[in-house]
Amino acid sequence: MPASIHPPRFDPACEPGPDWAALRSERTDTVAGDDVGHPLDGLLSTRVWLEVPRYAGKIALSTTRITLVASGRLRIGHRSDEPQALPGQVILFRRCETYRVHGDSLSGHVINLDVQPGYLRDLGLGEDDIALALANSPGANLVLLRLFRESRTQTHHLPWDARAMLAQWLASSQRVATHAPTHWAARLRTYLAEHWNERCPLTVLGEVAECHPVTIARYFPIHFGYTPLDYMRLLKAEQAVCQLLRTGHSVTDIAHRCGFSDHSHLTRTLRQLTGLTPVELRRLGPTTR
């Protein structure tokens, strides 16, 4: 029998409109197979879980939610022409804000992470920092996948490296916000976003930024939150996850497209970052390929 879960808590203070009561009574959350996470400790809200969205209309949550689209498409917003989120993309639902889930996008699976306000306060962060991290720091889908994988195997406590991965990704937004942007940092961010599948040694980065490679190596972690090597690895792995979830290309083909040397190199990297292999990633939910 598939494992069952309770739907996320709804805060009466977040009530968005007159149709809220009906939405609450009709809402049903389901999971695929046994891919439901166990409750976690105080680090997060209650759990990370895989579900099939089966509700449309207005929603408002009592916690901050970060959602990864694992398969299908999800369209959320207030207009009928709102763009759809594709597999591999991550969406932020702010606490107590009202969102409308469009009924024509209810397909596939999503992975949800609910974050308690207390956890963000302990890190000195807010929802704006999460939004900044989503916009400027690679690896959001990797973090969600890693936490989801650990939630299936750990009954109470997350491993230290999984905690550190989440905290580092969230803290990277603070680095972007608290350090005055330099001309070379902005130039490098744009360049790396366009050349993520290429080799980018310090000499090349120095030429692009018009700075000495030693300067890049020293100050890159201050502005980006990661070393150049780790930053590029996250960019490549993030794109590989998107292609694995969206396309039917072979793992070897995706590895070469994303700048990995071969199938094994991609598999090792994804296992290290997410705890999942490419085959396991594609089993998260039915796809439309």
TASULPE-V133171 format. One line per field, one symbol per residue. phi: phi as a letter, one per 20 degrees, with the letter a starting at -180 (. if undefined). burial: I if it has 16 or more other C-alpha atoms within 10 Angstrom, else O. A space follows every 10 residues. Layout:
phi=???
burial=???
This chain:
phi=.ffdcefffd egfegeafef fffffefcdc celdedefgd ffgdfcadbd bdfcccpecb decfcdddfe bmbcdcrdcf effeeegned cddffmeecd efffdebncc ddcedfgfff ffemccffff ffffecdfof ffffffffff feddeccffg ffffffffff ffffffeedg fdffffffff fffecfedfc fgffffffel cfgfffffdg ffednbfgff ffffgfffff fgffedddff ffffgffene fagfffffff ffedncegff ffefafddf
burial=OOOOIOOIOO OOOIIIOOOI OOOOOOOOOI IIOOIIIIII OOOIIIIIII IIIIIIOIII IIIIIIIIII IIIIIIOOOO OOOOIIIIII IIIIIIOIII IIOOIIIIII IIIIIIIOOI OOOOIOIOII IIIIOOIIII IIIIIIIIII IIOOOOIIOO OIIOIIOOII IIIIIIOOOO OOOIIOOIOO OIOOOIIOOI OIOOIIOOIO OOIOOIIOOI IIIIIIIIOO IIIIIIIIII IIIIIIOOOO IIOIIIIIII OOIOOIIOII OOIIIIIIOO IIOIIOIOO
